[in-house]
Amino acid sequence: MFLPSSRGRDDEICSRKESIKLITYTHASDVDARASLGTNERTNERVMSARERPRRAIALVLALVSIVVFSALSVLAVVPTVDGLPRLNDETFERETQSSTGQTTGTWVVLFERGPSARSARARRALTEARDELLESGAVAASVDAEESPETFDRFRLVVKTTPSVVVLRSGRAYVREVTSEDDGTSLERFARLTYAEEGAEHDIPPPLTFIQKKFARVTTRIAVSIVRLYARTDALGHTLTKDYRAVSRAWSRGGYKAARDVLSKAMETSSSEYGLLFMLIGGVFVVTAGILAVVTFPTDSLNQAKKTKTE
């Protein structure tokens, strides 16, 4: 049997050792390359992260600014302003002031007024003058009108008894006093910040109205406003008729029937709304009179029976 020589075995052993060294070197190179690649990837990630941080910060700031601007625009859209003061109404009063739910929005100084008048306008201007100083001290100035917000006025009917009046809503209490012609921004600011407990009448903040109370407040307010407006129109009608009667009388005495008719026609054209109301009133009187006469003279069964008996 043929056996390999000693030299051949040595060559084979050396060849195997070289192969093992080559495989080991290759594996080590692969490990080093992978480690180097991982290090490069981590380095790249750190660089990208460092670059992204300012961008993320800018995006966050822009998002916050957008939210603030949107909120401010939403508030301005929901709460209008009159003479620089936010005008609250039945829908926004409790939501903004949170007077019966803890007042987390801070102290509110609310001007209660009733319709357009010189006193209300003067009080609004005075509170507008104090608005910025009150805001710096943590108080928000606003106004509310009785004709626009009947529910709120009915809610505060035991607190606000005269208008215009300023009400300080503070720590669950209401401090109210009437605004006079001598008040200005300084006096209202002093009352709202310092002397509200001494000068104002203290009350519990009334709770929001129930559904039935809200409807009743709106109906009664509409009736009251209608009566006031009707009185104002009838008063204007009385003055117009008195003035036109004198003018027609003078024209009659100077130029007779034709002159008086021309003066009356011109007066009716000038004061068409007043004479329209006059004709409506006359028509209403005729309708009511005709209805009463119809009810009184309407034949009844007893009357018919009496007539039949009398005939027999």
C-alpha positions as CSV (number, residue, x, y, z in Angstrom):
1,M,0.0,0.0,0.0
2,F,1.2,3.5,-0.9
3,L,1.7,5.9,2.0
4,P,2.3,9.7,1.5
5,S,5.8,10.9,2.3
6,S,6.6,13.0,5.4
7,R,7.2,16.1,3.2
8,G,3.8,15.8,1.6
9,R,2.0,15.7,5.0
10,D,3.9,18.8,6.1
11,D,2.8,20.7,3.0
12,E,-0.8,19.7,3.6
13,I,-0.7,20.8,7.2
14,C,0.8,24.1,6.2
15,S,-1.8,24.6,3.5
16,R,-4.6,24.0,6.1
17,K,-3.0,26.4,8.5
18,E,-2.9,29.1,5.9
19,S,-6.5,28.5,5.0
20,I,-7.5,28.8,8.6
21,K,-5.6,32.1,9.0
22,L,-7.2,33.4,5.8
23,I,-10.7,32.5,7.1
24,T,-10.0,34.0,10.5
25,Y,-8.6,37.3,8.9
26,T,-11.6,37.5,6.6
27,H,-14.1,37.0,9.5
28,A,-12.2,39.6,11.6
29,S,-12.3,42.0,8.7
30,D,-16.0,41.5,8.3
31,V,-16.6,42.1,12.0
32,D,-14.5,45.3,11.9
33,A,-16.3,46.5,8.8
34,R,-19.7,45.9,10.4
35,A,-18.6,47.7,13.6
36,S,-17.3,50.5,11.5
37,L,-20.5,50.6,9.5
38,G,-22.6,50.7,12.7
39,T,-20.5,53.5,14.1
40,N,-20.9,55.5,11.0
41,E,-24.7,54.9,11.0
42,R,-24.9,56.0,14.7
43,T,-22.8,59.1,13.8
44,N,-25.0,59.9,10.9
45,E,-28.1,59.5,13.1
46,R,-26.6,61.9,15.7
47,V,-25.8,64.4,13.0
48,M,-29.3,64.2,11.5
49,S,-30.8,64.4,15.0
50,A,-28.7,67.5,15.8
51,R,-29.9,69.1,12.5
52,E,-33.6,68.1,13.1
53,R,-33.7,69.6,16.6
54,P,-33.8,73.3,15.5
55,R,-36.4,72.4,12.9
56,R,-38.6,70.6,15.4
57,A,-38.3,73.5,17.8
58,I,-39.2,76.0,15.1
59,A,-42.2,73.8,14.0
60,L,-43.4,73.6,17.7
61,V,-43.1,77.3,18.1
62,L,-45.1,78.0,14.9
63,A,-47.7,75.5,16.0
64,L,-48.1,77.2,19.4
65,V,-48.3,80.6,17.8
66,S,-50.9,79.3,15.3
67,I,-53.0,77.9,18.2
68,V,-52.8,81.2,20.2
69,V,-53.7,83.3,17.1
70,F,-56.6,81.0,16.2
71,S,-57.9,81.0,19.8
72,A,-57.7,84.8,19.9
73,L,-59.5,85.1,16.5
74,S,-62.1,82.6,17.7
75,V,-62.8,84.7,20.9
76,L,-63.0,87.9,18.9
77,A,-65.4,86.2,16.5
78,V,-67.6,84.9,19.3
79,V,-67.4,88.0,21.6
80,P,-67.8,91.3,19.8
81,T,-66.6,94.6,21.2
82,V,-68.4,97.8,21.7
83,D,-66.3,101.0,22.3
84,G,-63.3,98.7,23.0
85,L,-65.1,96.5,25.6
86,P,-66.1,92.9,25.0
87,R,-69.9,92.7,24.7
88,L,-71.1,89.6,26.5
89,N,-74.6,88.1,25.9
90,D,-76.7,85.3,27.1
91,E,-74.6,82.7,25.3
92,T,-71.2,83.9,26.2
93,F,-71.6,85.4,29.7
94,E,-71.3,82.3,31.8
95,R,-68.8,80.6,29.5
96,E,-66.4,83.6,29.6
97,T,-66.8,84.7,33.2
98,Q,-67.5,81.2,34.8
99,S,-69.1,83.1,37.6
100,S,-71.0,80.1,39.0
101,T,-68.3,77.5,38.3
102,G,-65.2,78.7,40.2
103,Q,-64.2,81.7,38.1
104,T,-61.0,80.1,36.7
105,T,-60.8,82.9,34.2
106,G,-60.1,85.5,37.0
107,T,-61.9,88.6,38.1
108,W,-64.4,90.3,35.8
109,V,-65.6,93.9,35.9
110,V,-68.9,93.9,33.9
111,L,-70.9,97.0,33.0
112,F,-74.7,96.4,33.0
113,E,-76.5,98.8,30.7
114,R,-79.9,99.1,29.2
115,G,-80.2,100.3,25.6
116,P,-78.5,103.2,23.9
117,S,-78.3,106.2,26.1
118,A,-75.9,109.0,26.9
119,R,-75.3,107.6,30.4
120,S,-74.5,104.2,29.1
121,A,-72.1,105.6,26.5
122,R,-70.3,107.7,29.1
123,A,-70.0,104.7,31.5
124,R,-68.5,102.5,28.6
125,R,-65.9,105.2,27.8
126,A,-64.9,105.4,31.5
127,L,-64.6,101.6,31.8
128,T,-62.6,101.5,28.5
129,E,-60.1,104.0,30.0
130,A,-59.5,101.6,32.9
131,R,-59.4,98.4,30.8
132,D,-55.6,98.2,30.3
133,E,-54.9,98.9,34.0
134,L,-57.5,96.3,35.1
135,L,-56.0,93.7,32.7
136,E,-52.5,94.2,34.2
137,S,-54.0,93.5,37.6
138,G,-55.7,90.3,36.4
139,A,-59.2,91.7,35.9
140,V,-61.2,91.7,32.6
141,A,-63.5,94.5,31.7
142,A,-66.7,93.8,29.7
143,S,-70.2,95.0,29.1
144,V,-73.7,93.5,28.8
145,D,-76.9,95.1,27.5
146,A,-80.4,94.3,28.8
147,E,-82.1,94.4,25.4
148,E,-79.5,92.0,23.9
149,S,-79.3,89.7,27.0
150,P,-82.6,89.5,28.8
151,E,-81.7,86.1,30.4
152,T,-78.6,87.5,32.0
153,F,-80.4,90.6,33.3
154,D,-83.2,88.5,34.7
155,R,-80.6,86.3,36.4
156,F,-79.0,89.4,38.1
157,R,-82.3,91.2,38.7
158,L,-81.8,91.2,42.5
159,V,-78.1,92.4,42.1
160,V,-78.4,95.1,39.4
161,K,-81.4,97.3,40.2
162,T,-80.3,100.5,38.3
163,T,-78.4,101.0,35.0
164,P,-75.7,101.7,34.2
165,S,-74.1,99.8,37.0
166,V,-70.7,98.1,37.3
167,V,-70.4,94.6,38.9
168,V,-67.2,93.1,40.1
169,L,-67.3,89.3,40.0
170,R,-64.6,88.2,42.4
171,S,-64.1,85.0,44.3
172,G,-67.6,83.8,44.0
173,R,-69.1,87.2,45.1
174,A,-70.7,90.1,43.2
175,Y,-70.0,93.7,44.2
176,V,-72.2,96.3,42.5
177,R,-72.6,100.0,42.4
178,E,-74.2,102.5,40.1
179,V,-72.1,104.4,37.6
180,T,-72.7,108.2,38.0
181,S,-71.8,111.1,35.8
182,E,-68.8,111.9,38.0
183,D,-67.2,108.5,37.4
184,D,-64.2,108.2,35.1
185,G,-61.6,105.5,34.4
186,T,-59.6,106.2,37.5
187,S,-62.6,105.9,39.9
188,L,-63.9,102.7,38.2
189,E,-60.4,101.2,38.4
190,R,-60.1,102.1,42.1
191,F,-63.5,100.5,42.8
192,A,-62.7,97.3,40.8
193,R,-59.3,96.8,42.5
194,L,-59.4,98.3,45.9
195,T,-62.7,99.7,47.2
196,Y,-65.3,97.2,45.8
197,A,-66.0,95.8,49.3
198,E,-66.5,99.2,50.9
199,E,-68.3,101.1,48.1
200,G,-70.2,98.2,46.5
201,A,-73.3,96.2,47.6
202,E,-72.2,92.6,48.2
203,H,-74.3,89.8,46.8
204,D,-74.1,86.1,46.1
205,I,-73.6,85.4,42.4
206,P,-77.0,84.1,41.3
207,P,-77.0,80.7,39.5
208,P,-77.8,80.4,35.8
209,L,-81.5,80.3,34.9
210,T,-83.4,77.2,34.2
211,F,-84.9,76.5,30.8
212,I,-88.3,77.8,31.8
213,Q,-86.9,80.9,33.5
214,K,-84.9,81.7,30.3
215,K,-88.0,81.5,28.1
216,F,-90.0,83.5,30.6
217,A,-87.3,86.2,30.7
218,R,-87.2,86.5,26.9
219,V,-91.0,86.8,26.6
220,T,-91.3,89.4,29.4
221,T,-88.4,91.4,28.0
222,R,-89.9,91.4,24.5
223,I,-93.2,92.6,25.9
224,A,-91.6,95.3,27.9
225,V,-89.4,96.5,25.0
226,S,-92.5,96.5,22.7
227,I,-94.4,98.6,25.2
228,V,-91.6,101.1,25.5
229,R,-91.2,101.3,21.8
230,L,-95.0,101.7,21.3
231,Y,-95.0,104.5,23.9
232,A,-92.2,106.3,22.2
233,R,-93.9,106.1,18.9
234,T,-97.3,107.2,20.3
235,D,-95.5,110.1,22.0
236,A,-93.9,111.1,18.7
237,L,-97.3,110.7,17.1
238,G,-98.9,113.1,19.6
239,H,-96.3,115.8,19.0
240,T,-96.6,115.4,15.3
241,L,-100.4,115.7,15.3
242,T,-100.3,118.7,17.6
243,K,-97.7,120.5,15.3
244,D,-99.6,119.6,12.1
245,Y,-103.0,120.6,13.6
246,R,-101.6,124.1,14.3
247,A,-100.2,124.3,10.8
248,V,-103.4,123.2,9.1
249,S,-105.4,125.6,11.3
250,R,-103.2,128.5,10.2
251,A,-103.5,127.5,6.5
252,W,-107.3,127.2,6.8
253,S,-107.6,130.7,8.3
254,R,-105.4,132.2,5.6
255,G,-106.3,130.3,2.4
256,G,-109.3,128.1,3.2
257,Y,-109.9,124.5,2.4
258,K,-107.4,124.1,-0.5
259,A,-104.5,125.6,1.5
260,A,-105.3,123.4,4.5
261,R,-105.5,120.3,2.3
262,D,-102.1,121.1,0.7
263,V,-100.5,121.6,4.2
264,L,-102.0,118.3,5.5
265,S,-100.8,116.4,2.4
266,K,-97.3,117.7,2.8
267,A,-97.3,116.9,6.5
268,M,-98.4,113.3,5.9
269,E,-95.6,112.8,3.4
270,T,-93.1,114.2,5.8
271,S,-94.3,112.2,8.8
272,S,-95.5,109.0,7.0
273,S,-94.5,106.6,9.8
274,E,-96.4,108.6,12.4
275,Y,-99.6,108.8,10.2
276,G,-99.2,105.2,9.4
277,L,-99.3,104.4,13.1
278,L,-102.4,106.6,13.4
279,F,-104.3,104.8,10.6
280,M,-103.3,101.5,12.2
281,L,-104.7,102.6,15.6
282,I,-107.9,103.8,13.9
283,G,-108.3,100.6,12.1
284,G,-107.7,98.6,15.3
285,V,-110.4,100.6,17.0
286,F,-112.8,99.9,14.2
287,V,-112.0,96.2,14.3
288,V,-112.4,95.9,18.0
289,T,-115.7,97.9,18.0
290,A,-117.1,95.7,15.2
291,G,-116.2,92.6,17.1
292,I,-117.9,93.8,20.3
293,L,-121.0,94.8,18.4
294,A,-121.0,91.4,16.6
295,V,-120.8,89.6,19.9
296,V,-123.5,91.7,21.6
297,T,-126.0,91.6,18.7
298,F,-125.4,87.9,17.8
299,P,-128.7,86.0,18.0
300,T,-128.8,83.3,20.7
301,D,-131.1,80.4,21.3
302,S,-132.8,82.1,24.2
303,L,-133.4,85.2,22.1
304,N,-134.8,83.2,19.2
305,Q,-137.1,81.2,21.6
306,A,-138.3,84.5,23.1
307,K,-139.1,85.9,19.7
308,K,-140.9,82.6,18.7
309,T,-143.0,82.7,21.9
310,K,-143.9,86.3,21.3
311,T,-145.0,85.6,17.8
312,E,-147.2,82.7,18.8
